[in-house]
Amino acid sequence: MRTGTLGRTDVRVTDLAYGAAALGNLFRPVTDEEAAAAIDAAWDAGIRTFDTAPHYGLGLSERRLGAALGGRPRESYTISTKVGRLLVENETVAGDDLANGFAVPATHRRVWDFTADGVLRSLESSLERLGLDRVDIVLLHDPDNHVEQALREAYPALERLRDEGVVGAIGIGMNQCAVPARFLRETDIDVVLLAGRYTLLEQEGLDELLPEAAARGRSVLIGGAFNSGLLIDPKPGVTYDYAPVPQPVLDHALRLKAVTERHGVPLRGAALAFPSAHPAVAAVLTGARSAEEVRDAVDLLGRRFPAALWDELRAEGLLSPNTPVPHTEEPS
């Protein structure tokens, strides 16, 4: 497993990172045993970078990740969490949290808070759930409707935490490109976690965000490389951007699958490998929910795919000519 540093910081990340949303029972339940086995498999494979958030399962992801990493040398791994949503306990528990995508009891409700105080309170609660005294990376999480407050209040709070050495790197995590690109231009963030917008299916990130990050020496982490599962097995009813896939998007994914299969490559393998070819990308996250899925991702990322695969994707108009592609096998 290769490692590198984020931007101008000394925070180290492995090129394959573990995205722990699934540990919060994203879409469907995962048992404590399955969650622990997935983290153990990631560790055994050399993954040393882990990303979580309070949003994921109303804190369940953080608790499970902290428990699974407990006892391992703290200096040997990098962990990131997010701020922007405070978890407020519900007086009575009625129903589940599936409306927000997580199969957990609705023990809490999320309250948007991008104030400086909200940042500190959120981080304190995350540390308690993780069972840690520090995290390495803190990201502003989805400030789509709170951009000005996040710039004015939340970001300066993160900058102070970094300056004081409380955290090693700060940034923003979103499912869109415009706001993170603005943060790259107007703030001193170290990293962007971009979910779903730089994938084999769509390369919006190539227009502005990735070139901006590269020009400024900042790093990008890629989440959602499978576009919420679509690029694992495209078929009607599968999720795309956390909702049922529209037919035109499904048709596009099926075209990708047809090309990859003509070259003997599983679609999920090409999808996982693709983002890392861009020089600004420091790591690609796998959202594996089982040990088997972890091992599959590690195996896929270690492969080299034929140059003819990427050539045909370009010829079919599925990749633009200037899109970076992974290292390829030499023709035999």
C-alpha angles and dihedrals in degrees: 000000000000121000134201140163131261114251111298094341131097092234106126125214133183116235089243113049131185116243106202103199089110089059086065089061095260106197093339140023124279118192123235088247093052091048093051092046091052092053091045090052091049091051093047089052092054099258108149102166121085130180127196141151141200088246092065105094094334091289097323093114092054093048093049094045092049092049093048093050094043113121094023116115107273094217091056098070141042122226130187132191135173143239134206102081120072117201112228118191117244114230090222127023112229121171129326140295098249091119085070093042102261128111096218134111113272093247092145141022126223119242118193110233124166096163120120089249090049090054092053094044092048093049092047091053092047091053090051092051092045093046090230136123094216144012125210102222131029120191132193102239121222102324090172094136096030103050099132094047091047090053094043102041116006098045096052089051090055091046090055091050090052093046090051091051094244090125130019101217138013134198149126134280121204146146092234137061108218100069096044089049089053090051090052090054099041105033140040099247119154102209146019123208103207115192122200099342100094107047140119086268099051134011104193089136090067092066099067117331102063095043089048092051093047093048091051096043093245127138134239126207114202120220128175094036088161093047092241093317101313094113092051096063116349112209137128114295097021116131126262118178088354094302136082110291118257114235097246090053091047090051090053091050091049090053089053091049092051091054096046092047091052086063095045093252124130111236091232090056095054090044094053095045098043104076096051092068092077111092093227093057112097098175144359118221123225115205094203116166097191140039089248092056090049092053091047091053092049091050093048094048090053094059129094115219127212117271088229089067093062091040091056093046088056093045090052091052091246093118126031116241094250097050112121113239131195125268109282140212117266112244113259 
